[in-house]
Amino acid sequence: MSKWTDIRDSIEDEVSKVKVDESVKQSVTQHIYDDIMPSARKLGDGFTEAVKEQAKTETGWCKVRDLIVLPGVIQGGLWLTEKALKLIIKETTGVDVQSA
């Protein structure tokens, strides 16, 4: 087996042993908000800046894609995910998180 398969199988084995209760779900949600969202935001911002810059040399539907569609989908998805996580964290823990 490949190294990836060994890693995947060990993760699946560990996850199957964990009792998923409310505290685990709250912890995972908070971790996603605190640790994953900032990285996703940075990646999304960099990507949308790059495609918007490339849109200057595009025409037709490629220009629309690079200037409007891709940035809108990425930024909108990130915004929606962040808002949903904030609402979930507030509802389940009573803590009102603020954007960095």
Legacy VTK file of the C-alpha trace (Angstrom):
# vtk DataFile Version 3.0
C-alpha trace
ASCII
DATASET POLYDATA
POINTS 100 float
0.000 0.000 0.000
1.013 3.587 -0.519
1.942 5.937 2.273
-1.244 7.949 1.605
-3.385 4.830 1.981
-1.715 4.028 5.316
-2.309 7.579 6.558
-5.914 7.581 5.350
-6.621 4.211 6.953
-5.114 5.271 10.285
-7.195 8.472 10.301
-10.355 6.538 9.456
-9.568 4.046 12.218
-9.074 6.793 14.809
-12.188 8.678 13.739
-14.301 5.551 14.015
-13.265 5.269 17.693
-14.263 8.827 18.611
-17.654 9.385 20.179
-19.024 12.408 18.378
-20.880 14.412 20.982
-21.760 18.090 21.235
-18.362 19.119 22.606
-16.561 17.447 19.694
-18.824 19.185 17.172
-18.285 22.540 18.892
-14.536 21.989 18.941
-14.408 21.058 15.250
-16.570 24.051 14.314
-14.359 26.418 16.308
-11.225 24.870 14.799
-12.557 25.357 11.285
-13.381 28.992 12.063
-10.115 29.787 13.866
-7.590 27.803 11.848
-8.971 26.838 8.450
-11.005 29.913 7.487
-8.073 32.372 7.687
-6.048 30.165 5.347
-9.016 29.679 3.026
-9.607 33.441 3.004
-5.947 34.104 2.156
-6.010 31.542 -0.656
-9.329 32.837 -1.967
-8.150 36.447 -1.908
-4.955 35.570 -3.744
-6.792 33.563 -6.365
-9.434 36.211 -7.004
-6.789 38.935 -7.266
-4.906 36.833 -9.827
-7.950 36.080 -12.008
-9.133 39.694 -11.854
-5.711 40.789 -13.050
-5.848 38.212 -15.855
-9.312 39.444 -16.832
-7.679 42.613 -18.159
-6.323 40.631 -21.110
-9.371 38.403 -21.638
-12.403 38.962 -23.837
-15.946 37.647 -23.986
-17.072 34.956 -21.580
-13.527 34.391 -20.327
-13.466 38.003 -19.137
-16.836 37.534 -17.415
-15.564 34.323 -15.808
-12.367 35.941 -14.504
-13.840 39.282 -13.518
-17.215 38.266 -12.077
-18.046 34.547 -11.872
-14.984 33.009 -10.218
-14.382 35.874 -7.766
-18.094 35.960 -6.904
-18.356 32.236 -6.285
-15.168 32.090 -4.231
-15.711 35.245 -2.184
-19.419 34.524 -1.776
-18.716 30.976 -0.650
-16.138 32.129 1.857
-18.453 34.851 3.162
-21.369 32.427 3.509
-19.228 29.800 5.229
-17.836 32.345 7.688
-21.299 33.719 8.491
-22.696 30.220 8.993
-19.827 29.236 11.291
-20.279 32.433 13.336
-23.990 31.755 13.764
-23.390 28.120 14.682
-20.709 29.015 17.230
-22.911 31.686 18.802
-25.936 29.365 18.930
-24.073 26.383 20.392
-21.628 28.098 22.761
-23.182 31.505 23.401
-19.925 33.165 22.303
-20.181 35.942 19.731
-17.065 35.625 17.559
-15.616 38.663 15.832
-13.853 38.732 12.487
-10.120 39.211 12.553
LINES 1 101
100 0 1 2 3 4 5 6 7 8 9 10 11 12 13 14 15 16 17 18 19 20 21 22 23 24 25 26 27 28 29 30 31 32 33 34 35 36 37 38 39 40 41 42 43 44 45 46 47 48 49 50 51 52 53 54 55 56 57 58 59 60 61 62 63 64 65 66 67 68 69 70 71 72 73 74 75 76 77 78 79 80 81 82 83 84 85 86 87 88 89 90 91 92 93 94 95 96 97 98 99
